C-alpha cells in the first residue's frame, strides 16, 4: 500500500504575469495603471500612519504630560524597574529615594507614577 498523491490541479491558462497585467495595468488605457498604483501607495501610507505613527505620537504625548505632572512625594517606577519616592526635581534630573539609597535618574527614564504625593499623604 503506497501513498496516493492527489491529482494535479488543472491550470486555468492564466499566468501570474497575465494576472498582474490584468489587475494593475489595464490594456487600452494610458495611465490607468499609474493611477491605481498611486492610490495603492496612498492607501499604504494611510494604513502605516494610523497603525504605527499616530499611536506612537499619542503615547509620547501622554508620557510628556506624565513627566510635566511629576512632583515631590510622588511614588514612581523607572524604566529600569526601580521603585522610589521623588525627593528633588531639576529640569532633566529627578532625585528619588529607594529603600535606604538616593538615586539621581533622568526625567525621561520615569515610566509611571504609582501614587501622587497628595494620594500618598491622604492614604
Secondary structure, DSSP 8 states (H G I E B T S, - for coil): ------------S--HHHHHHHHHS-TT-SSHHHHHHHHHHHHHHHHHIIIIIHHHHHHHHHHHHHHHT--TT-EEEETT--EEEEEEE-SSEEEEEETTEEEEEEGGGEEEEEE-HHHHHH-
